[in-house]
Amino acid sequence: MNTLGDRIRILRKQLDLDQKQLAALCGWNNNGQVRISSYERNRTRPSLSDLETLAAALRTTRAQLIGDDPEAEADDGARIPPLQPNGATVYISRDELAEMGLVETALRGHICDDGGMGATLPQGNRFLIDTSQTSVESNGVYAFRHDDRIVCRRLVRTLTQGWMIRCDSTEKLMFPDELISAAALENLDILGRVVWQSGRL
């Protein structure tokens, strides 16, 4: 029977990826290759959130990645429902939620569907939104409805007491920043603050 580490290695090789490339796809830039190696050699067990991240990068599901390995489900994890129907479910350890002071029932999962936030929220990555945090604080990253879709952008107070909807992407022609008034900010349908993306934000 293949172990979880075996399945990670087999799927990685099927996609013609080395450990460093898989780590990059997972968004694990610091010691990511060491992390992948440790998982593949069954030296450490991935958390539920890491399993979800690995499954997405390996183009499979968490259930398929785990297979019939009952120990892989032993982590005391939370299943965070999607923000919208057919959206992203996020798996994260309850210990991690407690460390961040987050309340599980207030959280929703979502997938970044554009490159507007650059490295802050890479396109295709899953993240958590705290729906209890709808009061805007300057420089926070929020999910909101804008131009008939859900976007995630940084909201920054300007020196003139207005606000800027800021994209962290360096592609400013494709993702320009937008100045809005305080009154326009009040009319934004803020869904919550982005609080986690393969790590704390």
Disulfide bonds with the S-S distance in Angstrom:
none
